[in-house]
Amino acid sequence: MNADTKPAPPIAAPAPPSPEFTPCLDFTIAGIHFNNPVLTASGTFGYGQEFAHLIDLNQLGGIVVKGISADPMPGNPPPRIYETEAGMLNAIGLQNVGARRFLEEKLPFLRSLEARCVVNVFGYSTEDYVRCIEILNQGEGIDAYELNISCPNTRCGGMVYGSDPKLTEEVVAASKRASRRPLFVKLSPNVTDITEFARASEAAGADGLTLVNTFVGMAIDVETRTPRISNITAGLSGPAIKPVALRMVYQTYHAVKIPVIGIGGIATAEDALEFIIAGARAVQVGTANFYAPETALQVVEGIRAYCQRHRVHLFDLVGSLRLPQNQPPSTEYY
């Protein structure tokens, strides 16, 4: 060996691999444990079984079944759906089998799933809501009720409750007294200040809030000069409503202490994460189910991948919006 030749440095041992980070996506609302924060929205997923041949329902956080009333309802005459440039209008009219047939025919399948079962409840009067809940109380396997006080697809009933804070408090309080299960209240965006209705629901005993429901809209066939929907007006959903729904979730999160579940144009994991960062504890996928039934499961996987990449758990993200320095959270519109 040449005297000027230096010995080669020892080969460094490879660094041990960093431990795999496993994010926690489960959460609890009012004592109900959900495996992940993605549910399917009422009115977009039937009674769940209709999608069983398309996706693994056990991978969902929960299924919110279509609105159930005490007695069966035939719904509105067609046409009841119209596709818009950035979403869709629907006025199904809350067609459903009624509470008793739901318990007999639909609940046994839902009870067999790992996904949580949330039943959306609708009525035309406070007495209707209470009667429906009292019937549903007899069934086993329902985890919570979602009180629909805000559906714009009928000419009376829920629309009235969702636009009057005093009536909101009345129907929520009566339903809470009747319920054997946690009660979530689904709020309407068709109001001046959604936080007023959020506070009224909280004061009346709601265990959580779901927002938002569809916006009232309409479409016209100019050739015939007739409405595109037989009900004339209908509920607008889909990507078009997402920015407004997101703002309302953010406002509500800062206005109440009870958990918020966000809905409105969610079609990707990024959409869902926006709602969660704005303050939603969980989200619901709605319109996307009509054209891509696998959307909810893709959203779950996307949230999991995001959490792994950023090494955070779901609860770290809820309400984690980073505001400009010295900028307090705002519940104002602008």
C-alpha positions, 0 to 999 in steps of 0.5 A, a space after each residue: 500500500 502506498 504510504 500516501 493512500 488513506 484507508 477507505 472510510 467504513 461503510 455506514 450502516 443504513 439508517 433504520 426505517 422510520 416507524 410507519 405512521 398509522 393515522 387514527 380516523 375514527 371518532 365519536 359523536 354523542 357516544 357513537 363510535 364511527 370507524 371513519 369520518 365519511 358517511 353517505 348523505 340522506 336521499 342519495 344512497 337509498 336504504 343502503 342495500 341498493 349499493 351493496 353490489 357496487 361497493 363494500 358498505 362496511 368500509 363506510 363510516 356510516 349510512 344516512 338512509 333516505 328520509 323516513 316519515 311515520 306513514 309511507 309517502 309517494 313523493 312528487 310526480 316526475 320529472 323530479 331530477 334535472 342535471 345542472 351545469 355544476 350539480 343537480 336539482 331534485 324534488 323527489 318529495 321524500 318518497 319512502 316506505 314509512 317507519 313501520 315498513 322500514 323497521 321490517 324490510 330495511 333495518 335488518 340489512 342495515 343492522 348486519 353492517 359495520 357502518 353506522 346506521 343514521 335514520 333521517 326523519 321527516 314530518 309535516 308537524 311536530 306531532 309527525 316527527 315525534 310519532 315517527 321517532 316513537 315508531 323507530 325507537 322500537 327497532 334495534 340497530 339504529 345508531 342515531 336520528 338525523 332530523 330533517 327540518 330543512 327539506 325544500 322539496 315539499 310545499 310545507 312541513 320541514 321547510 317551515 321549521 327550518 326557516 323559523 328559529 322558534 319552530 326549530 327549537 320546538 321540533 328539536 326539543 320535542 323530538 329529543 324528548 321522544 328519542 331513545 338515541 342521539 339526535 342530529 339536526 340537519 339545517 337549511 342553508 336557505 336562511 339569513 344567518 345559519 348560526 341562529 338556527 344552530 344555536 336554537 338547535 343546540 339549546 333544544 338539546 341537539 347532539 350534533 348538527 348536519 349542514 347544509 341541506 340543498 339550496 332552493 333553485 329552479 330551471 325552465 325549459 325555454 322552448 316550452 316555457 315550463 318548469 324542468 321539475 314538476 314541483 317547480 322549485 327543487 333542491 340544488 346540490 353538487 359542486 356548485 354549493 360547496 363554497 357556500 356550504 363550507 363557509 356555513 360549516 366554518 361559521 357554525 363550528 365557531 358558534 356552537 359547542 356540539 359537533 358539526 357534520 359537513 355536506 355540500 358538493 363533496 366529491 374528493 378527499 380534498 373537498 372533505 378535508 376542507 370541511 374538516 379543517 373548517 370545523 366538521 367532525 365528519 362529512 357526508 357524500 351526496 350527489 357524487 353517489 349518483 354518478 360515482 358510487 365508489 366516491 365515499 370509499 375513495 374519500 376515506 382512502 384519500 383522507 387516510 393518505 393525507 394523514 399519513 403524509 402529514 403524520 396527523 390524526 383526524 382529530 388534529 385536523 378538525 377546526 385547524 384552519 390557520 388564520 392570518 396573524 391577529 385575525 380572529 375567527 369570523 362568523 360574518 358573511 364577508 
